């Protein structure tokens, strides 16, 4: 059977091959609804399948979006990647995901690989100020949107949440329960990078503590972002002589590790220890007790990132501040903080 071509579709639909192309590619020129329907009917009748490789060679762009995350095993990044995939599918694009494992060389590896594939754009969740990554992006003149984090070294359009404000909300709420002070689980870096969400979570905790007249001296503890290692840190902290009355965790994964350690040590949450996290991953509503945390609107952030990476008209120009799209944070009250009733259940 002879291969069906775009010319065959055009003849059956009674239009030009250019119009067929506009229908298949959703542009760059509009097509009248009646004409579009004739073209789609012809495509279906003939069983036409576009040659995506040829299209990519002609346009020097594919229907792919590259996305690099630190670790897709962590619930936050898994949910963010899924939200990006859904938003991209609505735009007729597919997403390739690579894990940097928090390592600059892995990040650069995926940058080169994805840009070499002529992706339509790149969404980057970068965990630090990688000069090598910035140089790679500049060399390729790549269309990049930063998501969740804004490394100082990479000056591109960014979509983030209000990390400082959200951490302040959670810390204030824990203090309002009458806790003498709130300890904080930050990241592993003694001097976190500018634009790092965890650094902003620590800053929000610090501001809320200072606003209430509490000292932060000796109350910030380093912990990995994942629940397994945070659990080990929490075991030592909670078994020590200076067990804090409340803990704000920079990530929900850390908070889940804290809850596990508290259960193992027979420490009642929230009776003897109040806990709050940040991110509102789906598991936060299923922990025992359900976790009070800070919500970040990942679906909306993902849609904004996909729109920005695909649409030149939406790519913000101007100063660094003007190139930032920030979404508000909101406190989700559950029982781990000491509240009797939740404002939100498991999502």
N, C-alpha and C positions, 0 to 999 in steps of 0.2 A: 504494500500500500504506500502510495507517494506521501511524503511528509506535507502536512498542511502548513501553508505559509500565511504571512500577514496579507499578501496580495489576494489570496483566496478569500479571506475574511472580508477584505474591502470590497471585492466584487459581489459577494453574496449580500453584504449590507448596503450596497449601492453608495459607497463613500470612498474616500481616499485612504491610502495607507497611513498618512499622517494623522488622520482623525482616529483610526484604529489605535495608533500609538498613544494618542492623548487619553483614550479610554483606558487602555491597559495600565498606563503609568500615572493615571489621575492628574494629567497636566502635561506640559506647562500651560496649555490653553484650554479654556472651558469648552464643553461639548453640550449641545442642546439635549435635553432629556430624551426626546423621541429618537434622536440619532444614536445616543448612548444605548438605548434599549435595543435598537436594530443591531448594533455592533455586538453587544453581549449575547443576543440571540444567535447571531452568526457564529460566534466563538463556541457557544454550546453545541450548536448543530454540527459543526465541523470537527469538534474535539480539539480545537487549537490550543497548544501549550507554548507560551512565550519562551524563547531561548534566553534565560536569565544571564548566562555567561556572555552572550553576544551583547546584550543590553549593557552589562557592566563594562565591557571593553569599549563600547561606543561612548558611554557617559562618564567613564572613569570613576563610577560609583556603583556599589552594589546595594541590595535591599537589606544590608546588614548594619546593625549598630553594635559596636564593641563596648563591653562594659567590664571594668576591672574593679574587683572588690578585694578587701584584705583576706577574708575567710568566709566563704559561702556556707560553711558548716554552722556558723553562729546565726541564731534565729533572726537578729536584726538585719543582717546582710542578706540572708535568704529571702526574707519578706520584701526587702527593698528590690532585690533582683527580680523577684516575681512580679512586683508592681511595675517595674520598668518593662518587663516582657509583655505584660498586658497592655500597657500604654503604647508600646511599639507596634503590637499586633493591630491595634485600632488604626494605626497609620500605614499598615501594609508592610511593616518591617519585621525582621527577625533579630534576635539578640544573641551574640556570642559572649559568654562569660568566662573570665579568667581570674584566678586567685593569685594575688601577689604574696600571700603568706606574710604580710608586713615586711617584705624585703624589697629594697630598691631594685636589685637586679632582676627580680621576677616581674616587677612592675614595668621596667624598661623592656623586658622580653616580650610581654604581651602588647605593649604599645607598638613595638616594631612589627609584631606579627599581625595585629589587627589593621594597622595603617597600611601594611603591605598588601592586605587583602582588599584595599580600597573600600573600607567601610564607609557608610554615609556619614558617620560621626562617631564620636567616642564619649562615653560617660565614665568618668573616673572618680572612684572613691579612694582617694590617696591618703595614707596615714602619716605623711610627714613631708617636710620641705625638700623633695628630691630634685636636686639641680640637674641630674642626668635626665630625669623624666621631662623637666621643663625644656631642656635643650633638644630632646627628641621631638617634642610637640612643635617647637619652633622650626626645626629642620624640615618637618613634613608639612608645615603650615596647616596643621590639622584642625578640624572643627571639634572642639572639646568643651564639654560642660562638666564642671566639678559638682559632685553631689554629696551632701551630708558634711563634707569637710572642705576647707579652703586653704590648702598649703600656701605659705607666703611666697614660695619660689615660683608658683604657677599662677600667673595673673590672667585668669580667664573667667568667663561667666560662671557663676556658682549658684546652686540652689541648696539652701540650708534651712534648719529650724532655729528657733530662738533658744539656744542651748543655755545661755546664762540665765535668761528669765525663767525658763522651766525649772532649772536647778534651784533657783531662789524660791519658787513656789513650793517645791517639795520640802526644802529645808525649813522654811517658815511654818509649814503645816506640821512638821514633826515637833518643832519648838512650841507651837500652840497647844500641843497635847501635854505641856507641862514638863517636858524633858529638860534636864539641867543643861545639856548641850547635845549636839549632833556630831558624831564622827563621820568621816567621809572615806570611801574607798575610791581612790583615783586610779590612774594608770600606772605603768611601771617606770615612766620617765620622770626623773627628778626635776628637769626643766622641760615641760611639754612644749611642743611646737605651736607657733602662732597659727590659729585657724583650726586647731584640733578640737573636736567637740568635747572630748573628755576634759581637756584643759579648761574649756568654757564651763563645763559642769562643776568642776572644782572651783572656778572663779565665782559662779553663782552661789555655791555653798558658802564660800568665804564671805561674800557680800552679805548674805542673809545672817550669818553668824555675827558679823561686825555690827550690822544694823541693830541687832538685839543686845549688843553689849557683851557678847560671848567671845572668848579667845579661841583661835584655831590652833594655837601652839600645841604640837604633839598629838593632834587629832586627825591628821591626814595620813592615810596609810596606802602604801603602794600595793596594787594587786593586778594581776593579768585580767583581761577583759572577759575571759571565758569562765563559766561556772565551776569547772573542775579545779582549776588552779585557785580561783577565788575562794572556793570551799576550803582549801588547805590554809590559805591566809586567815580566813575567818575562824577556823578551829583554834589557831594560836591566839588570835585576838580575843575571842570570846572565853577562852579558858584561862586567860591571864587575870592578874589582880585588878586591873583597871578597865574592866569591861564597860564599854559605853552604854548609855541608856537607849540610844537611838543611832542608827547608821543610815546615811544616804549613800547609795551606790551609784556610780557613774553609768552603769549599764544594768539592764534587767538580768542579764546572764550572771553578773556578779551577785546581784541580790538573790537569785535562785540558789547560788552556792552558799550564801550566808544563811538562808532559811534551812538548807540541809544541815549545815554545821550546828545551828541552834537546836534543831530537832535531835541531832545525835548527842549533844551535850545536855539535853533535857532543859533547855532554856525556853520558857514560854514566850511565844510571839503572838500578840503584842504585849502581853502582860508584863514581861521582864525585859523585853527588847522590841523597840519599834523599828521597822525597816521600810525604806522606800527605794525605788529604782528609777530608771530613765529609759524610755523607748516604747513602753507598752506593747511588747511582743505578745503574741497570742497566748503563750503559756502563762503570762502574768496573771490572767484571770483564773487559772487552774491550779496555782500553787496552794499550799496549805500553811497558813491562811492565804487567801488571794492577795496579790501584791499591789500596794499603792505605788503608782508610778506616774511618769510624765508622758503624755501622748504627743507623738510627732506624726503629722499627716503624710505618711509615706506614699499612698496612692496619688495625692495631689502633687507632692514633690516629684514623683516619677513622671507624671504627665507633663509637668513644667519642664523637667530635664529633657524629655524626648522632644517636646515642641521646640525648645531652644536649640537642640543639636541638629534638628532637621530644617528649621525655618530661619533663613537669613533675616527675614523681616523682624523676627522676635529676638535676635541676638542683640543684647543691650550694648550701647556704645557709651563712652564717657569715662568718668573716674571709676576707681576700684569700688567705691561704695555704691555707685549707680549700677554696677555690673553684678550686684548681689540681690538675689531674690530670696527673701526670708519669710518663712511660714511661722505663725505663732505656735507656741506650746500650750498645753492645757493639762492641769492636774487631774488624774483619774484616781479617785479615792476608793480604796478597798479596805480590807480589815487588817492588813499587816502594820498599819500605822497606829491602830488603836481605835479607829472609828467602828461603830457597831454596824453601820449599814454602808453599802457600796453605792457609788454613783454610776458604776459601770460593771457589767459582768464579763464573762469570757466572751471574746469576739469570735 
